[in-house]
Amino acid sequence: MAQRYVVVDLETTGNSPKKGERIIQFAAVVIEEDQIIAEYSTFIHPEQEISMFIEELTGIDNDMVKDAPIFEVVADRISALLKDAVFVAHNVLFDLNFLKEELERCGMEAFYGSTIDTVELAKIMKPTSDGYKLNQLAKAEKLDHFRPHRADSDAYVTAQLFLELKKKLYQLPLLTMKHLYRLSYSLKSEISELIQECIAEKLSQPNDYDATIEAFQGLAFKKMSRDHAQNTWKMDYPSDRQAKLKLIRESLPHFESREGQLEMMDRIHDSFENEHHSILEAGTGIGKSLAYLLPAAYFSVKQGKPVVISTYTLQLQEQLLQSEVPKLKKILHFPLTVVLLKGRSNYLSLAKFERAIREKEDNYETALTKMQILVWLTETETGDKDELNLTSGGELFWERLQSNSFTKMGLQKPWQAVDFYERAKAVALKADIIITNHAFLMADLVSPDHLIPRDGFLILDEAHHLERAASKHLGRRLDYVSAKTLLNRLGHSDQKQLLFRLEKMLLQYSLTPVTKSANIDRTLLDFFYEFDQLFFHLGALANKQGRSSGPKQISIRLIDEQWKMTTMLAERLVDQLQMILTGLEERISLLSSVERLSKNAQFYLNDFELIRYQINELKKTLADFFVTQNADFIYWMDYTKANPQQGISLASQPITGSKLLWNTFFSRQKSIVMTSATLSVKSSFQFFMNQLGMQDVPVKTFSYSSPFSYREQVRILVPKDIPDIQSVSQEEFVLHAAENIILAAEAAKGRMMILFTSHEMLRATYYLLKESQMLQEYTLFGQGITSGSKTRLLKNFQSFDKAILLGTTSFWEGVDVPGEDLSCLVIVRLPFSPPDDPITEARCNVIRNQGKNPFSIYSLPEAILRFRQGFGRLIRTSTDRGVLVVLDRRVMTTVYGEAFRQSIPSVNWLQVSKNELVKAIEEWI
């Protein structure tokens, strides 16, 4: 008899039946033989009022349930419906437990049969999904979901989703299904029964050969192309304007030539052909992506040399790959190979995964991750982790599976031909254009096993971030949670972690180390205690620095008396880590000397060598921060008072870019093209060049203005009755700022972004706006207050008609909100870095010691660039229209204020009263 599935969804008055919450709608969809054969849905009177929140969420109000039956009336029918069925739901534990409680309340037997959670099943069968909410999965599967959060609609869509997931499961290779079946016993719902059913059905059918799948060493994965032939077309670059326009318009007939774009193409091509460096500032709307992609393609294919394009943000990387490169390929009359290159740890090691799949000790997170990867292997062509949607436990497990240089040759050799990282290297070596990010570029250029040519051709987009990316790579990072997690993975010898396994392997091969495991255990306990003491001490030092509850940065200067205790604690920690390392190194050496080490032993030896390397890096970092600081580096800690221990992270970097950056990363390259919308200050690129240590480097510079008509698209307003920010306390200024923000918000009907230079002022303003109750009809989002990442905040901001977003540092750039979603931008104060910011303070001290003025040489140029970046958030297309409100009167009243005004395109600056502010915004928008 065919298995019967009943897909259930409930709407309720709340989350807990034990607290008296009740069901207000029940819906079920019956599936037999992969067909929906019946549906049942009913409203249920909850015998209590439905709250406004539930009414808004579900659309179910008190009138809709007033004549509905109470649960006792429908309980028999629900119980009969579920008899001998598998209970299926999206987040099954909620629906099942709620229903159990209600049935038992009525004196009936609860359901105790098998269950399937479609969330759990979707995580396995759709491991690359953006999310696992029902509406996200329905959209991805193109399922109509007319009324989300209504039980009848949700149950029907869940049933359709279940059938799609089951169909996908059945289509998997039998080898993969068998692995899934073994692992499925670690899951929370009875998916094992579903897999068993599919295996039995598959075995009863004739063998269906799938030419897209290959099997090796017990794993089934997508067959990989091994043809990486390089293009050798001899195409001449279209050097004159008309030739370029003709070429582009053949495939893009509506292409409009933008002032500067075609000339920019020629400058970049010339830079490559004649092997010189160029800096090109390209205003918003120029179309700089196509301006560098076209000459890069012609040069690369004709010369047979790859051009590397590096970006700072993932957003631009995705835009290039998904939009600009396909457009470029349409234009060209020759084939072009473009690849995305990432760090080695992004790629799955099949050699390691093959061993991991044989392990028998699986917790829930590990089993789920293995199942996700097994399914993903039948789809992926890259083995790139970023394709996967892993849980936090899955992310930790990935560290054991990622490709790295510690993998033993005995493990790696059989997999060499299909290894994802080796394949990525092979493709990159034959590619015409390689796209990567600044972080990987910096790491690769100084790696002995580098993939990117050290004497090649680079295009560095978002070049204003270069100094930050390079400095970060040269510095170190450390936080409390990561260090504790690392040592916890090692564990004591009786905790069934890595040290336990290491001792077990030594016994297996009859090896006896000099250092006893008890000594390592004791040292580990000492380390954990002392490490906690260190971070408690750091928290205490930070608390003395200020009362702000927001994030702050504090310089670590060992010459100051207050850091002596920190140094003593760190010295003990360094000694303890060295003792642990000595014990590990002795054990690893003993195992490495065994001639015939099993493949499983080689797999675990990789884990041991990796953790030894990581512990050694931790030791170096602690010594660098608190024992032997480099005089040319700045050291600081980021601290959040709300989370005094785990909220501490440590960072270091060179004080100044200087020639260290240029000589380390770029000096051997034949031609580097650096481009961004904001590179110059007062028509000079000297500040940018100084940051990268390019003072003596020959370079050609060009600047191309934005084609937008800013005078017709933007109006800038400066309130004339707001006090000077330096003449009043922050508390008083925030009161005046909030008053102007409320007026501007009401005039603009929301659609407003407010940029701050400090979290402290942002928080104060946010809560003042909330307390005023003047903006109750608006949705306020505050960075660091409203939960969610920068991307999530932006998505939420754009999804509400009347939204106001308060952001700090990261929102001054890299934010693209075109159209009416952003009509009003407020800059609360000119974006000077605070004088006590550790990096600013250290750099200003260096400049001051040279007998120069740090304000004019560093602080002002940096602030002007950030101001230009903030201004650039407002107008993103030629049809955008908006208002910029600057609440810092210094832009109008000081000598340096003129430098800010002249740094952006020519627009009207108006000083206005409060009444004029409202009128001006309403008229303009």
Secondary structure, DSSP 8 states (H G I E B T S, - for coil): ---EEEEEEEEESSS-GGGT--EEEEEEEEEETTEEEEEEEEE-B-SS---HHHHHHH---HHHHTTS-BHHHHHHHHHHHHTT-EEEETTHHHHHHHHHHHHHHTT-----S-EEEHHHHHHHH-TT-S--SHHHHHHHTT---SSTT-HHHHHHHHHHHHHHHHHHHHTS-HHHHHHHHHHGGGSSS-HHHHHHHHHHHHHTS-----TTEEEETTEEEE-----------------SHHHHHHHHHHH-TT----TTHHHHHHHHHHHHHTT-EEEEEE-TTS-HHHHHHHHHHHHHHHHT--EEEEESSHHHHHHIIIIIHHHHHHH-SS---EEE---GGGBB-HHHHHHHTT-----HHHHHHHHHHHHHHTT-SS-BGGGS---HHHHHHHHHHB--TT--HHHHGGGGGG-HHHHHHHHHHH-SEEEEEHHHHHHHHT-TT--S-TTSEEEESSGGGHHHHHHHHHS-EEEHHHHHHHHHHH--TTTTSHHHHHHHHHHHTT---SS-HHHHHHHHHHHHHHHHHHHHHHHHHHHHH---SSEEEEE--TTSGGGHHHHHHHHHHHHHHHHHHHHHHHHHHHHHT-TT--HHHHHHHHHHHHHHHHHHHHHHHHHHHHTS--TTEEEEEEEETTSTTTT-EEEEEESS-HHHHIIIIITT-SEEEEEES---BTTB-HHHHHHTT-TTS-EEEEEE---S-HHHHEEEEEESSS--TTTS-HHHHHHHHHHHHHHHHHHHTS-EEEE-S-HHHHHHHHHHHHHHTTTTTSEEEEBTTBSS-HHHHHHHHHH-SSEEEEE-GGGGSS----GGG--EEEE-S-----TT-HHHHHHHHHHHHTTS-HIIIIIHHHHHHHHHHHHTTT--STT--EEEEE--THHHHSTTHHHHHHTS---EEEEE-HHHHHHHHHHH-
